[in-house]
Amino acid sequence: MDIQEERKGQVVIVKINGRLDSISSSELESKISGLIDKNEKIILVDCQQLSYVSSAGLRVFLMGLKKLNAVQGKFLICSLQDMVKDVFDISGFTGIFSIYNSQNEALNAV
């Protein structure tokens, strides 16, 4: 898995490329926790290149949401591929997270 970070205004965009599973989830968890520790309040995870997510990966998303909610921040997700969206639907995560079809749509919502 490859993780890239960019900033657009007050939003930090974290782009994930590859598979998010028990092996790679700790890398994403460290990235998101590090951003929150640096007092970032709005994180957008762009999943356009995310091909697979396991329960370990879902746990990382949930951790990010809880940590940002605790500091009145925002945790946004965009560009879910069909297979990944199915996992979010089955797990009930589509009702918990702010999920957008595109990065621009998410940025406009902020």
Contacts in CASP RR format, 6 or more apart in sequence:
PFRMAT RR
TARGET T0000
AUTHOR 0000-0000-0000
METHOD contacts of the structure
MODEL  1
MDIQEERKGQVVIVKINGRLDSISSSELESKISGLIDKNEKIILVDCQQL
SYVSSAGLRVFLMGLKKLNAVQGKFLICSLQDMVKDVFDISGFTGIFSIY
NSQNEALNAV
1 16 0 8 1.000
1 17 0 8 1.000
1 18 0 8 1.000
1 19 0 8 1.000
1 20 0 8 1.000
1 24 0 8 1.000
1 27 0 8 1.000
1 28 0 8 1.000
2 16 0 8 1.000
2 17 0 8 1.000
2 18 0 8 1.000
3 14 0 8 1.000
3 15 0 8 1.000
3 16 0 8 1.000
3 17 0 8 1.000
3 27 0 8 1.000
3 28 0 8 1.000
3 31 0 8 1.000
4 14 0 8 1.000
4 15 0 8 1.000
4 17 0 8 1.000
5 12 0 8 1.000
5 13 0 8 1.000
5 14 0 8 1.000
5 15 0 8 1.000
5 31 0 8 1.000
5 35 0 8 1.000
6 12 0 8 1.000
6 13 0 8 1.000
6 15 0 8 1.000
7 13 0 8 1.000
8 107 0 8 1.000
10 41 0 8 1.000
10 42 0 8 1.000
10 110 0 8 1.000
11 42 0 8 1.000
11 43 0 8 1.000
11 44 0 8 1.000
11 76 0 8 1.000
11 107 0 8 1.000
11 110 0 8 1.000
12 35 0 8 1.000
12 40 0 8 1.000
12 42 0 8 1.000
12 43 0 8 1.000
12 44 0 8 1.000
13 44 0 8 1.000
13 45 0 8 1.000
13 46 0 8 1.000
13 103 0 8 1.000
14 28 0 8 1.000
14 31 0 8 1.000
14 32 0 8 1.000
14 35 0 8 1.000
14 43 0 8 1.000
14 44 0 8 1.000
14 45 0 8 1.000
14 46 0 8 1.000
15 46 0 8 1.000
15 48 0 8 1.000
15 49 0 8 1.000
16 28 0 8 1.000
16 45 0 8 1.000
16 46 0 8 1.000
16 47 0 8 1.000
16 49 0 8 1.000
16 50 0 8 1.000
17 49 0 8 1.000
17 50 0 8 1.000
18 24 0 8 1.000
18 49 0 8 1.000
18 50 0 8 1.000
18 51 0 8 1.000
18 52 0 8 1.000
19 50 0 8 1.000
19 51 0 8 1.000
19 52 0 8 1.000
19 53 0 8 1.000
20 28 0 8 1.000
20 50 0 8 1.000
20 52 0 8 1.000
20 53 0 8 1.000
20 54 0 8 1.000
20 56 0 8 1.000
20 57 0 8 1.000
20 60 0 8 1.000
21 52 0 8 1.000
21 53 0 8 1.000
21 54 0 8 1.000
21 56 0 8 1.000
21 57 0 8 1.000
22 54 0 8 1.000
22 56 0 8 1.000
22 57 0 8 1.000
25 54 0 8 1.000
25 56 0 8 1.000
25 57 0 8 1.000
25 59 0 8 1.000
25 60 0 8 1.000
28 57 0 8 1.000
28 60 0 8 1.000
29 60 0 8 1.000
29 63 0 8 1.000
32 43 0 8 1.000
32 45 0 8 1.000
32 60 0 8 1.000
32 63 0 8 1.000
32 64 0 8 1.000
32 67 0 8 1.000
33 63 0 8 1.000
33 64 0 8 1.000
33 67 0 8 1.000
35 43 0 8 1.000
36 43 0 8 1.000
36 64 0 8 1.000
36 67 0 8 1.000
36 68 0 8 1.000
36 71 0 8 1.000
41 68 0 8 1.000
41 71 0 8 1.000
41 72 0 8 1.000
41 73 0 8 1.000
41 74 0 8 1.000
42 73 0 8 1.000
42 74 0 8 1.000
42 76 0 8 1.000
42 110 0 8 1.000
43 64 0 8 1.000
43 68 0 8 1.000
43 74 0 8 1.000
43 75 0 8 1.000
43 76 0 8 1.000
44 76 0 8 1.000
44 77 0 8 1.000
44 78 0 8 1.000
44 103 0 8 1.000
44 106 0 8 1.000
44 107 0 8 1.000
44 110 0 8 1.000
45 61 0 8 1.000
45 75 0 8 1.000
45 76 0 8 1.000
45 77 0 8 1.000
45 78 0 8 1.000
46 78 0 8 1.000
46 79 0 8 1.000
46 103 0 8 1.000
47 77 0 8 1.000
47 78 0 8 1.000
47 79 0 8 1.000
47 80 0 8 1.000
47 81 0 8 1.000
47 84 0 8 1.000
48 78 0 8 1.000
48 79 0 8 1.000
48 81 0 8 1.000
48 103 0 8 1.000
50 80 0 8 1.000
50 81 0 8 1.000
50 84 0 8 1.000
51 81 0 8 1.000
51 83 0 8 1.000
51 84 0 8 1.000
52 83 0 8 1.000
52 84 0 8 1.000
53 84 0 8 1.000
53 87 0 8 1.000
53 88 0 8 1.000
55 91 0 8 1.000
58 87 0 8 1.000
58 88 0 8 1.000
58 91 0 8 1.000
58 93 0 8 1.000
61 75 0 8 1.000
61 77 0 8 1.000
61 93 0 8 1.000
61 97 0 8 1.000
62 93 0 8 1.000
62 96 0 8 1.000
64 75 0 8 1.000
65 75 0 8 1.000
65 96 0 8 1.000
65 97 0 8 1.000
68 74 0 8 1.000
68 75 0 8 1.000
69 75 0 8 1.000
74 98 0 8 1.000
74 110 0 8 1.000
75 97 0 8 1.000
75 98 0 8 1.000
76 97 0 8 1.000
76 98 0 8 1.000
76 99 0 8 1.000
76 100 0 8 1.000
76 106 0 8 1.000
76 109 0 8 1.000
76 110 0 8 1.000
77 97 0 8 1.000
77 98 0 8 1.000
77 99 0 8 1.000
77 100 0 8 1.000
77 106 0 8 1.000
78 99 0 8 1.000
78 100 0 8 1.000
78 101 0 8 1.000
78 102 0 8 1.000
78 103 0 8 1.000
78 105 0 8 1.000
78 106 0 8 1.000
79 100 0 8 1.000
79 101 0 8 1.000
79 102 0 8 1.000
79 103 0 8 1.000
80 88 0 8 1.000
80 99 0 8 1.000
85 94 0 8 1.000
87 93 0 8 1.000
88 94 0 8 1.000
88 97 0 8 1.000
88 99 0 8 1.000
98 106 0 8 1.000
98 109 0 8 1.000
100 106 0 8 1.000
100 109 0 8 1.000
END
